[in-house]
Amino acid sequence: MNNGTGQVDETLARYSDLLFGTAITVYVVAAFLFFGALAAVRGRKLEERELVAAGAGSASGSDAVRVPGRVAGPPKRTFGEKLGNMGLPVVYVGLVAHIASIVLRAIATERAPWGNMYEFVSMTCAAGVLAALIILRKPEHRALLSFVLLPVVLLMFIAGRWLYTQATPVVPALKSYWLAVHVSIISVSSGILMVSGVASILYLMKMRWASNPADDTSSARPGLGGALRRIVDHIPAAENLDRLAYKTVVVGFPLFGLGVICGAIWAEAAWGRFWGWDPKETVSFIAWVIYAAYLHARATAGWRNTAAAWINVAGFVAMLFNLFIINLVVSGLHSYAGL
């Protein structure tokens, strides 16, 4: 164990890495199950249309399909619904493995487990999955978890493949209780805002195809484009996606602002100034302004729909730019976090 000697429990660190890889694998399985659930919706809709047509064509309407003396039972669950129900516990298993990976990393190093880029990305992704499970808890929204799991798996793969850092004590500059406060708040808010960004992207895709009826034939075309169109056709209505994106930003935005304020307080204690326009600070402020503009746009006539969604996507892009480009390419005071 560390115990103030700088040593790390290598066994726990190794188990943490194994659980991290397990979480990625489980998330991939869950994403396939949810995509399968979305793809199966088409068969369900065709069946419902056929039943409606049969009822409308009869003389007595819907009464014609009723059998006297027979009590109608609950409708059978479709194959898509079964896949969606299977996917939910799989996500829970992945999240438990993911959180266990973070906890073991903390125990192995005896510090907050977000002292470098690998750990920060892991924490952010775990927060995003947890936020998605809460926000998309309704059965009709559950399949949207697949679109949240896609960036989560991608970010975790990048973190494990290129950003991985051995479990070690943090550098002296990060030995502060503000590491646990500031970085954890930023990480959790980033995960929540990731869910909002995904919802706005899906909203824009729905609106684009809804406003271009000529593109309807694209769903019949072979290839990735046609498959993507068929899947997006079966996600919730654009209005629901817009509402989900807005409610998520309402939660994530003040948390992100609180994280920036905590960072400024930590900067004053560490560097003797609250704000110095360091690249990380600057882009964080830009992202905060973009999300503030999004909330303002949602309350302004003429900006509530597509224009506001584009602003939200711009905020999501700014967050990703701040996470990767600023930390890995641009030199600044925050560069000591390293990989």
N, C-alpha and C positions, 0 to 999 in steps of 0.2 A: 504494500500500500504506500501511498504518498507520505502521509504523516509528517509533512513539513520537510522531508528529506529530498524531495524532487523525484522520488521513485513512483512508478505507476504500476498498478496491478495489471500485468499483461494478460492474465487469464480472463479477467472481466472485460478488458478491452477487446480481446479476440471474440468473446461471446457477443459483445456489442456489435462488432462488425458482421458477424454471422446473422444476427437478428435484423440488421439493416438490409442485408441482401435478401433475407426471407421476406421482409416487408415489401420490397420491390416486386418480388415474384408473386406474392399474394395479391398485391394491387393490380398487377397485369391480369391475373385470372379474373378478378372482380370486374375489371373494365370490359373484358370479353363477355362476361355474363350479362352486364348491363347493355352492351351494344347488341347482344343477341335478343335481349328483351325489347329493345327499340325496333329491331328489324322484324320481330314477330308481330308487332302492332299492326302491320299492314294486313296480315291475314285476318286478324280480329276485326278490323274495319270492314274488310270485304264481306265477312260473314254477317256483320250487323246490317250492312246495306242490303244483302240478300234477304234477310229476315224482314226488314222494313218493306222491301218491295213485295214480298209474298203477302204480308199483311195488308198492304195498300191495294193489292190487286183482287183481294177477296171481297165478297159482298158485305160482310159484316166487319171488315177491318181487323183490328187486333183480336177481337173476340173469336174470330174464326180459328185461330191457332190454339185456343184453349180447349182442353179435354174435360168434359163434365165429370165431377167426382174425383178428379186428380188434383192434389195439392202441389202447386209449383214449388220446387225446391230452389235453393240458392244456385245461381249460375256457376257453371264449372269454370275453374280457373284455366286460363289459356296457357299455352306453352311459354309465351312471353312473360306472363305474370309469374309463372313458376321460376323462370330464369332470374327475374328481378328479385324475387323473394330469396333465391339462393345467393344472389350477389351481395345482399346486405350483410348477412353474417360473415361472409368472406372478407368484406371491408373491415368489419369489426376485428377479425383475427389479424388482419394486416396492421391495423392501427395499434392493437395491443403489442404486437411484435415491434412496431416502430417506436412506441413509447418506451418499451423495455430496453431497446437499443440506446435511447437517449439517457435513460436512468442509469444503466450500467456504465455508460461513458462517464457520467458524473461521479459515480462511486469510484470508478477506476482512477480518476484524476483528482478526486476530492475538490471539485470546483464546479461552477455552473457550466453545463455542457454546450456552450455556444461561444467558445473562445476563438474559433477560426471559421473559415468559409464553409468547410465541409459540415461542421456542426450547425452553423447558422442555417444552411439550406435544409438540413434534416429537420431542425426545429420548425422552420417555416412551413415545410411540407406537411408535417404532422398537424400543425395548427390549421392548415388549409383543409385537410381531410376531416378533422374534428368539426370545423365550422360548416363544411358541406353536409356532414351527417345531421347537424342540427337544423340548418337552413332548409335542406331538401328532405326533411323527415316525412313529408306527405307522400303517400303512395304514387300519386300522379307526377310527382317531381323526382322520384327516386332514381329513375334511369339517367337523370342529368349528372349523377355521380360519375358516370363514365367520362364525361367531358372534363370534370375536375381531376380525375385520376390520370388523364393523359399528361397534362403539364407536371403533375406531381411525379409521375414515373420518369418523365424526361429530366426534370431537375435532379431527382435522386440519382439517376444514372450518371449525369454529368458530375455530380458531387462525388459519387463513389469511384468514378473512372478517372477524373482529371483533377478534382479538388481534394482528394482524400489526404488527410494528415494523421500521422500516428498520434495516439493518445499521449499527450504530454502536458505538464503544467503550463499555464499561460505565462506570457512574458511579463516582466514587472509592471509595465504600464497598464496592464489590464487587471492587476490584482486590486480590485476595488469592489465594494458591494454594488456599485452602480452598474457593473457588468451584468449582474443578475437582474437588475431593475430595467435599465435602459434597453439592453439588447433583447431581453425577453419580450418586452412590450412591442418593440419594433418587429420582432419575428412573428408574434401572434397577429398583429395588425396586418402584416404583409400577407400572411396566410388567408386571413379573412378577405382582404381586398383582391386576392387572386381569384376567389370564388366569384366576386362581383365582376371582375374582368372577363371571366369565362362566360358569365351570363350575358354581358353586353355584346360579346362577340357573336354568341348564338342568336341574340336578338337582331343584330344587324344582318345576319345571314337569313333569318326568317323574313325580315322586312324587305330585303333585296329580292328574294324570290316571290314574295307576295305582291310586290309592286311591278314585277316583270312577268306577267302571265305567259309571255312567249317562251320563257325558259322552262315551262312546265314539262316540256318533252325531255328535258335533261335527266329527269328521274328514270326514264326508260332507257337511257343510253348505258352501254356497258362501261366498266372501268371505275376508277376511284371517284370521279366526279359524280357519276350517277348514283353510286352507293352512298356517298356523303349526302347527296340531295334527298335520297329516300329516308336516311336516318334523321336528318334535320326536319323533314316533313312530319315526323312522328313525335317530336319533342313538344313540350307545352306551347301554348299560344305566345305570340310576341309580347302581348301585354303582361302576361305572367312573368316572362323573362325580365322585362323592364322593371317590373315591381320587385323581383328578387334582387336585381342588381342595385336598385336604389336602397332597399332596406339593408343590404349588406354594407354598403358604403356608409350609411347612417351609423352603423356600429363600428366599422373599421376606421373611419376618418378621425373621430375624437381620440381613439386609441393611438393612432399614428401620430397625431399632434402631441399627445402626452409623451410619447416616446421621444419625439424631437426635443421637447422641453427638458426631459430628463437628461438627454444627451448634452444639451447646453449647460445644465448644472454640473454635469460630470466634467465637461470641458473647462469650466471655470476652476474647478478643483484641481484638475490635472495640468492645465496649460495656462491658467491665469486669465482666461477670457471666456465669455459666454459664447461668442460667435466670431469666427475668423474667416468666413467664406472659403473654407476648405472645400475641395471638390465634392466630397461626400455630403457635407453640410449644404452646399449649394443645390445639388440635385435633389436632396431630401426636401428642401424648401420648395423647389420647383414642383415636385410631385405633390406636396401638400397644397400648393396653390391650384394645381390642376384639379384635385379632388374637391377643393372648395368651389371652384368654378363649375364643376359638375353638379354639386348640390344646388348652387344658385341657378344653373340652367334648368334643372328639373322643376324649379319653382317659377320659371319665366315662360310666358306664353310664346310659342313658336320655337322653343328650344327643348321641349319636353321629350321628344321622341328620338329620331335618328341623330340629331345634332348633339344632344346630351350624351347619347350612348358612345359616340365617337370621342367625346371628351373623357369619358370613363376609360375607354380603351387606351387613350393617350396617357392617362395616369398609370394604367397597368404597365405600359411600355416603359414609362419613366422609372417605375419600381424595378423592373427587370434590368434596365440600363444601370441603375444605381447599384444593383446587386452584383452584376458581373463586370461591366466595363469599368466602372469607377474603382471597384475593389481590385481588379486584376490588371488593368491597363494603365489607368491614370495614377500618377504618384501623388500622395498627399499624407496628411497626418494619420489618416486611418489605415494606411498601408501596412502598419506594423502587425495588423491582424493576420496577414499572410494567408497561405493556403492551409 
